[in-house]
């Protein structure tokens, strides 16, 4: 997976040594409350390690899951995802669409990191030839709505096409 850099952030592959951070972030209801139809809190380091391993399998040279690290401090701030999004349905078959998403630790909220990292990943995906990227957010997630506005994805209204729930859909078309 390609490491990406922005003025304030380094986006790099997750490593086993990041498991404590992953557990800390994904065991918080304030992080998980908008993830999935039924939020599930992470319980232990084994779950964190399994998630890091699963994220490593997403990497195909275009898609991936990046650890977002503050360049000044080296502290992890969150996660940026660019991955195939499953269609709604009992088997969660591939939808054919690629989604971008972000999850950030509460200690990093309100600093513009999500928009900065998401813009870099969108540029990466489009530079690799992706024609279109989707974003889906819980309708109540006002912070992610602001990130969507900052990165210029276009609201498309509500959808039930993904994750077996009703979400707000945004799209970005490759400008190239």
C-alpha positions in Angstrom: 0.0 0.0 0.0 1.2 3.4 -0.9 2.0 5.8 2.0 0.4 9.1 1.5 1.5 12.5 3.0 -0.4 15.7 3.5 1.0 18.9 5.2 0.0 17.6 8.6 -0.5 13.8 8.2 1.1 10.6 7.1 -1.3 7.9 5.9 0.4 4.5 6.2 -0.5 0.8 6.5 -1.6 -0.3 9.9 0.9 -2.5 11.8 0.5 -5.0 14.7 2.0 -2.4 17.0 -1.0 -0.2 16.4 -3.4 -2.7 18.1 -3.6 -0.7 21.4 -4.7 2.4 19.4 -7.2 0.4 17.4 -8.7 -1.2 20.5 -8.9 2.2 22.3 -10.6 3.9 19.3 -13.1 1.1 18.3 -14.1 0.3 21.9 -15.7 3.8 22.3 -19.4 4.2 21.6 -18.8 7.8 20.4 -16.7 6.3 17.6 -18.9 3.3 16.9 -22.3 4.8 17.2 -22.6 5.6 13.5 -20.8 2.5 12.2 -23.1 -0.2 11.0 -26.8 -0.8 11.6 -26.0 -2.1 15.1 -22.9 -0.6 16.7 -20.5 -3.1 18.2 -17.8 -2.2 20.6 -14.4 -3.8 20.3 -13.6 -5.8 23.4 -9.9 -6.9 23.3 -6.6 -6.8 21.6 -7.3 -10.1 19.7 -10.2 -8.3 18.0 -7.9 -5.3 17.2 -5.2 -7.6 15.7 -7.8 -9.5 13.7 -9.1 -6.2 12.3 -5.6 -5.0 11.4 -5.0 -8.3 9.6 -8.4 -7.9 7.7 -7.5 -4.4 6.7 -4.2 -5.6 5.2 -6.2 -7.8 2.9 -8.0 -4.8 1.4 -4.8 -3.5 -0.1 -4.9 -4.0 -3.9 -2.7 -1.0 -4.9 -5.7 1.2 -5.2 -7.9 0.4 -2.2 -6.6 0.1 1.3 -7.1 1.0 4.9 -4.6 3.6 6.2 -3.6 4.5 9.7 -3.7 8.3 9.9 -0.7 9.6 11.9 0.1 13.2 12.9 3.4 14.2 11.3 4.4 16.5 14.1 3.9 14.1 17.0 3.7 10.6 15.4 0.4 10.1 17.3 -2.3 8.1 15.5 -5.4 10.1 14.9 -7.7 7.7 13.0 -8.4 5.4 10.1 -9.1 6.2 6.4 -10.7 3.5 4.2 -11.0 3.2 0.5 -12.6 -0.2 -0.2 -15.3 -2.1 -2.0 -18.7 -1.5 -0.4 -21.1 -4.4 0.0 -24.6 -4.3 -1.3 -27.5 -4.7 1.1 -28.8 -8.2 1.3 -28.3 -11.3 3.5 -25.0 -12.2 1.8 -23.5 -8.7 1.5 -22.5 -9.3 -2.1 -20.1 -6.8 -3.8 -22.0 -3.7 -5.0 -19.4 -2.8 -7.6 -18.9 0.5 -5.9 -15.9 1.8 -4.0 -16.4 3.7 -0.8 -14.3 6.1 1.1 -14.8 6.4 4.9 -13.1 7.7 8.0 -13.1 6.9 11.7 -11.2 9.2 14.0 -10.3 9.1 17.7 -12.2 11.7 19.8 -8.9 13.2 20.8 -8.4 14.2 17.1 -11.9 15.5 16.4 -12.4 19.1 15.3 -8.9 19.6 13.8 -9.7 19.0 10.1 -7.7 15.7 10.0 -10.6 13.7 8.5 -11.1 16.1 5.6 -7.3 16.4 5.0 -6.8 12.6 4.9 -10.0 11.9 2.9 -9.0 14.5 0.2 -5.6 12.8 -0.1 -7.1 9.3 -0.4 -9.7 10.6 -3.0 -6.8 12.1 -5.0 -4.9 8.8 -4.7 -7.9 6.7 -5.9 -8.7 9.0 -8.8 -5.0 9.1 -9.7 -5.1 5.3 -9.9 -8.1 5.4 -12.3 -11.1 5.0 -10.1 -14.0 6.5 -12.0 -16.3 7.1 -9.0 -16.2 6.9 -5.2 -19.2 6.8 -2.9 -19.6 8.0 0.7 -22.3 6.7 3.0 -23.1 8.2 6.4 -25.7 7.8 9.1 -28.2 10.7 8.6 -27.5 11.8 12.2 -23.7 12.1 11.7 -23.3 15.8 11.3 -19.5 15.7 11.7 -19.1 13.4 8.7 -21.6 15.5 6.7 -19.2 18.5 7.3 -16.3 16.4 6.0 -18.3 15.5 2.9 -18.9 19.2 2.3 -15.1 20.0 2.7 -14.0 17.3 0.3 -16.6 18.2 -2.3 -18.6 15.0 -2.6 -22.1 15.6 -3.9 -25.2 14.6 -1.9 -27.5 12.2 -3.6 -30.1 11.7 -0.9 -31.0 8.6 1.1 -30.2 5.1 0.0 -30.7 1.6 1.3 -28.3 0.0 -1.3 -25.6 -0.6 1.2 -25.1 -2.2 4.7 -28.8 -3.1 5.1 -29.8 0.2 6.5 -30.8 3.7 5.3 -27.9 6.0 4.8 -27.1 9.3 3.2 -25.3 8.8 -0.1 -22.6 11.1 -1.5 -20.6 10.6 -4.7 -17.4 12.0 -6.3 -16.6 11.5 -9.9 -13.0 11.3 -11.2 -12.3 14.8 -12.5 -9.6 13.5 -14.9 
